[in-house]
Amino acid sequence: MLVRPLLARAFWALSGYRLRSAEPPASGSAVLIGAPHTSNWDFLVMLAISWSHGFSPKWLGKNSLFRPPLGILMRALDGIPVDRDNPAGLVDEVVRRIQAGERFFLVVTPEGTRGRRTHWKSGFYRIARATNLPVVLGYVDAATKTAGLGTTLQLTGDVSADMDLVRDFYADKRGIRPEDFTPPRLREEDALPPL
């Protein structure tokens, strides 16, 4: 779709933000973390980043976004509804689609909401491990007015070590509402025995 790169260029020209990105993985499939996720504007930024790099992302969003009339647009933008009250099976469904050969550049906001929480949701980690997809650390940094794709990681299964890399990357990134940022930590890390 030729209109998407044009919309992305218009976004960068009008938003006051600059695109600063590493190249996306050559495979054309990855799990893209969108963080910090503290504002509704983050969605537009992630679309602009994706469209600037020439891919159409699939993304997870709360199921209320998919009700009429907005739902038509959300589906046209390749959204996948998430029932927050009953999320069981979502990771398995996404994994099945990827393993069946569907190309995926899946945007996930592991904070799960724009408000501050105690932990990130681990769906991105489980999807990436089950499919062996790389994880791209996408970001919005309101302090520098930059956004883009950062480091690409291949998760090892050592949750704490993998998440240490994620924490290091996001340590200096500030969301639009920095007080609402949930620091990168998975509940699974709390369950690990001490070394």
Disulfide bonds with the S-S distance in Angstrom:
none
